[in-house]
Amino acid sequence: MEQKQQYVTIKGTKDGLTLHLDDTCSFQVLIAEIEERLSTDLFENNDSPLIAVHLQIGNRYLTNEQEEEIRDLVRKKNNLVVDTINSNVVSRKQALEWLKKEEIVPVCRMIRSGQVLQVKGDLLLIGDVNPGGTVIADGNIFIMGALRGTAHAGFFGNKEAIIAASIMKPMQLRISDTMNRAPDNYKEYYSEEGNEMECAYVNKQDQIIVERIQLLTHLRPSLTRLERGMM
């Protein structure tokens, strides 16, 4: 007799139960098997402690209604509750949001005193940031000009973000929640000689360090998508 194919696999972990749901069968077949696999005394005991259920749905896309149907089905078992649903599929909204965070936003202008420029993703500014001006980015900041104001990279907590500028003479640098202020003798501290493109990053001691731009490939090797070894 041919063995029935299983579309639901249940595994117990220290965090609760993990249900691996087949992503090739129809949704109704999947619902029927979830009901069948969970219809045991083990999952219907009122005296048992609450068990978290983690769903692994692979390449299946669930609508909000389908997701709620599965949650309701699991919730009917007195000691089970869906904690997480993990999928390889992202919605169009999620994909667009991810692209915004990953893209480089080019801006060609001067940021004057009192002005604030904020973007999602990486910022490529072609122009200067004057004292009193501020640029903020969720990702990295690249300035093809002079940075004499404030730059804040990794705005939502990305400590791997960097700030690079053709002329690095900032009033303040911020990467994630780490801050580095200019010295009190700001104008005297920076000379107009020896301008060299530099980059700022957070080191292992949670300090912002400014180095020559040539060291960037060693400091942040994942910054470029180009493969190493290209001639």
N, C-alpha and C positions, 0 to 999 in steps of 0.2 A: 504493500500500500504506500502510495506516494505521501511523503511527509509534508504537512502544511508549512508554507513559508511563514516565518515570523517577521512581523513588521515593527515590533516593539521589543526592545531589549532593556531589561532592568538590572542595574548594578548598584549595590550598596556601597557608599563611601562614608568617610568620617563627617562629611558635610550633609549627609542625608541620602536621598535616592537620585540616581541619574537615569533618565529614560532616553534611550537612543531611538529616535523615531525615523523609520524608513522614509526617504524623500522621493520614492518612485511610485508608490501606490497612491490610490485616490484618497482624498481627505476622509470620505465616509468610511472606507475600509480601515483607515488609521484610527478613527474615533471608535469603531466597533472593537478593534483589538485592544486599545487602551482600556476600554470598559471591561473587557474580558480578563486582561492581565491583572487589573487592580481589584477584581471582584473576589477577594479572598478574605478570610477572617483576620488576617494579619493587618490589613489596611482598613478594617471597619471596626476596630476595637476602641471603644470610647475611653478606656483606661490607659491607652498607650500615649506616650508623649508625642507632641506635634513633630512631624517629619517634613523637612524641606525637600521639595522636588525640583530637580534641575533638568530642563528639557534640552536635548541636543537634536535640532531638526535639520541639520545638514544644509542642502541646497533648496529646501522647500521654503516658499514664501507664504506666510500666513497673513491673512487680512486681520483687521482688528476684531471682526466678528468671529473668525475661526479661532483666534488666540483666546478670546473670552470663552468660547465653547469648551476648549480644552481645560482652561482654568476652572470652569464650573464643574466639569466632569471630575477633575481631580479633587476639587473642594468637597464634593459629595462624600468622599471617604473621610470619615471623622477626624483622622489624625494626619491628613496629608494637605499640603498647600504648595502651590507652584511658587518657587522663589526666583528662578531665572529662566529665560528662554534664549538660547544661543543659536544663532543662524549664520550661515555663510553668505546670506543674501542681505543686501542693504536696499533701502527704499531710494527713490529718486531724490527725495528731500535730503536724506542722509548723505547720498553721494555728492550732491551739489554743495552741501555744507563742508564735506571733507575736501572737495576741490578748492573751495574758498580758503581753507586753512593751509592748503599746500601750494597754492599759486603764488607767483611773484607779482606784486602790484607795482607797476612803474608810475612814477609821478615826476613831472618836470616843472618845478617851481621853487621859489625861495620861501622858507618858513621864517617869518619875521617875528619880532618880540611880541609875545602875547598870543600867537597863533599856535594851534594844536592840530597835528595831522595824525589820525589813527586809522589803521587798516587791519584787515584780517590777512592771515598768511604772512609772506615775506614782503618787506618794503624795499623797493629800489628807488631812491630819491636822486634825481639828477638836479642838483642845486645845493644851496647852502642852508644850514640851520643856524640862524643868528642867535646871539645871546638873548635868553628870554623865550625863544621858540622851543617847541616840543614835538618830537615824533615818537609814535607808539605803534608797535606791531605785535601781533600774536606770535609771529615767528622771528626770523632774522631781520636785521636792518643793514642795508648797504647804501652808503651815501657817496655819490660821485660829486664831491664838493667838500666844503668845510663844515665840520660839526663843532659849533661853538655854543650851542644851547644844550638841551636835554634830550637824551635818547633812551627809550624804554623798550627793550626787546623781550620776547618770551612773556608777554603780558599776563597770560593765564597760567603761569607756573612752569614754563619750559626753561629749565636751567641750562639746556644744551644750546640755546639760542646764542647768536653772536651779534656784535655791532662792528661794522667796518666803515671806515671813512677815509677819503683821500687826504684830508687834513683833520687829525684827531686832537681837538682842543676843547673838549666839552666842559660845560658847567656842571653837568651831572650825568652819570651813566647808571642805568638800572637794567638788570637782567633778572627776570622773574621777581623775587622779593629781595634780591641782593642789590645794594646801592653803593655807589662810589662817587663821592663829591669831589669837586675840584678844590685845590688848596685855597686858603684865604687870599693869598696874593695871586689870584687867578690870572690877571693880565700880565703880571711880571713873570709868572711861572713858565708860561708858554712863549717861546721866542718865535719869531717869524722865519727863522732859519731851519734848515734840515727837515723840511716837510717831507714825510714819507708815509704812504698809505699803511694804516695800522688796523688791527682788529682787537676787540675786547671780548673776553669770555670769563666764565666762572670756573675757577680751579677746584681741586679736591678739598681745599680748605675753606670753600665757600667765600672766596674773595674774587673780586673782579680784577683781572690782569690785562694789561695792554701789551700786545706784541706786534712784531712786524707781520704784515699780511702773508709773507712767504711761509710762515709757520702754520697757517690755517689748515693745510692739508693734513698735517700731523695732529693738530689739536682737535679737529672735527672731520675725520676721514669720511664720514657718512654724508657730509654736506653736498658732495658732488655725486652725480649719477654716472659719471664717466668711469669706466673700468680702469683699474690700475694696469700698468704694463702697456698702455697704448703709446705708440711711437709718434 
